[in-house]
Amino acid sequence: MKVKKLVATVAVFGAGFAAFSTGSTVQAEPVSNSYVVVGSDTIEDVLNALANGTAITGSTVRVTQNGATLGSFDATGSPSIITRPGGVRFSRPNGSGEGYRALSASIYEGATASNNLFNSSTYQVIGGTNVTGTTAGYTSATYLPAGIRNINIYGQVDIARSSSLSPVSSTESVSTDPLATIVRVPFGRDAIALAFAPTLASAVCAAGNDSDAGAGCTPYLTVAQLKAVFEGATTQNINGTDVAIQGVIPQTGSGTRKDFETFTGVSTNLLGTAVTNGVVAVSQEHDATALTGNQVAPMSASRWIAMSNKASFDKSGSAIIGSAYTATTLGVSPVLGAAGSMTPNPAYYADTTWGRDTFLFVEKARVTPGDVKYDANLAALVDPSLNKLANVETTGASKAGKVKALFGLLAPTTTALGYFKPAYSGAK
């Protein structure tokens, strides 16, 4: 696991940064000496670039402040993390929903003790077997090692990355209540594309779902076709040709998975049944290296661009990027240009179905001036008027927004804050 470091260029007001003791806990990984970020796989690499420093714009860009560092924990890696010096070990939040629940548990102050408990909803095993005896993959939180289950993580997380407008279900959150506990801050504009195994891409294009009309293969599937595939259909009739297709869905807790289900109208129950029966496969989001045969998976367009331009670790494998067909996308490619100089296709990103904004979530009280919990440093980190995490300016090589652009993100379509209730994992 890599812990990425960010230092902010903000003056320290009043409270400043808390001093942490290393304590007696043995630390297997680096930890943060200020703010902790967990959650979405989609925007972790661009945030990590801002944290560690990058020269991708032609100028060194790094947000710094008095040597204090931010720990940005990747969505995948070892099953558990320790975020603070002397802190507790808990299961790694994998995805937007899990990051949001970890933030919720970390800030809860009340009598319901289980609301401070966190469990990852998936147990990822890499290169081995899990407790059910199956090979590397995902199981429910029931199978988490006992030492990282039901852990009280109060005070262990400060910011949650999210690729979803609402990373948890509508029954758990609300985006219109200014009295809610958590605030949503716009980060950048992404889009959901499709990654096709090469054999399937060729078959789909040959059947006529090819936006380039023969000038190469840019495959697309309609929303109706995607809905049918991810509800368990094994073939689709494309312009008179039957094409075998298998869907590959991201892991539980993924914001991309949640958005994909929403955008396609896939029945959660039918999808679950298809996964249980092995008709639909499950894989870590945005990892196309294992796509084979007739498989297709949702893919963040910004992650694809960053991987293709070598800004992010390349998990594209031999997959072909394609799109979802709507009345406004018309099946056009989500990306423009070739690997090394690839950019977003603004027309696809602007689509009201498949384009999506990404966000950072923080405790509202800590970024609200006048509140007793107000933290000027945390507030500055998510202030879009400063050259910090929420900045979207692209004029000038020193801007954080310019870095985001080269990682495949456009400016978000909204600048408005959203307000949310917390969501808790509880004991499992």
C-alpha positions, 0 to 999 in steps of 0.5 A: 500500500502506498500512502501519498502525502500532501502538504497544503500552502495555507497559513495556520490559524488558531488551532493549527495542526494537532501534534501526534505521538508515535506511541507504542503501536508498531507501524507497518506502513507510513501514516499521516501527521495531519489529514487522512483521505480514503475512498474512491479508486477513480480520483485517488491517483490525481489526488496522490499526484497533487499530494506527492508532487508532479511535473506532468504539467511541465512545472512542479506542482505540489501543495505544501504547508509547513512540512505537515503531510496528508495521508491519502490511502489507496482503495486497494492494497493490504486488507487493513490500514493504520492512518494515524501515529499510534492509531487503530488498524482497520479494514481498508475502505475500497471505493466511494461508498466505503470512504463515505462510511469511514468518514461517517464513523470517524466523525460520529459523536453520540450514544450509538457506539456501533456508529463508530464501527467500520467494516469494509464491505468487501475483503480483497485477497491478492495472489492467494486464497481467502477464507472460503477457499476460493482464489483471489477475489472478494467476499463479504465483510463477514469474512474479514479477519477478526482483528480488523472487524468492527473497529472503532475508527473515531477520529481516524479519517478527515476526507472521503474521495467520491466518484459519485454524486451520492456515494450511498443510498438515498435512504442513508443520505440527503443532499438538500439539508443544510443542517446535515453533518457532511458537506460535498465539495466538487472536485472534477468532471469524469464520465463512465465509459466501457472497457471491452475485451478485444474479441468482444470489441471486434464483434460489436464493431462488426455488428455495426455498433461502431461510432467510427464507421470502419475507421478503427473500432470504437465499440458502443452498447446501448443503455438497453443492451447494457441493462439486459447484459448486467441483469443476466442476458448472455447474448444481445442481438446487435443489428441482426447479429447475435453477440455473446456478452458477459458483464463485469461489475465493480466490487461492492462499495464502488461509486462507479458501480453505483452510478452504472447501476443508476445510469442503466436502470439495472435491477439490483436484485437481478444483478445480484442473482446474475453475480451469484450464478456466475453470469456476471463477473465481479472485479476491482473497478478500473482494472481491465487487465483481466478482461477476456473473451466476450467481457465488458466492464464500466470504466472511468474515462478519466482513469483510462486517459491517465493510464493511457498517458502514463500519468497513472499505473496502467491497468488497461491491459489489451482492452479497447475503450468504448462508450454507451449510446444515448441520444446525446453521446451517439456512441462517440468515443469518450476520449480524443487523441492517442495514448500519450496525448489523450484528452477527454471528449467534452461532448461525451463528458457533457452527457447528462447520463454518462458524464458525472462530477466527482467530489470530496466529502468532509465534516461540515462543522470543520469547514464552517467558519464560526463553528466551534469545530472549525479547522481553517487548514482543512477548510483551505484544502477544499476551498476552490478559490485556492490552489488546493485540492478543489482548484479547477483552474487550467491556465498556468502550469502551476495550477492543481486544476491543470494537473487534474486536466492531464489526469482526464478530469474537466471542471465540474459542472456544479460549484454548489456544495451538497449536504448529507447525513452520515451512513454507518457500517455498523457491526457485521 
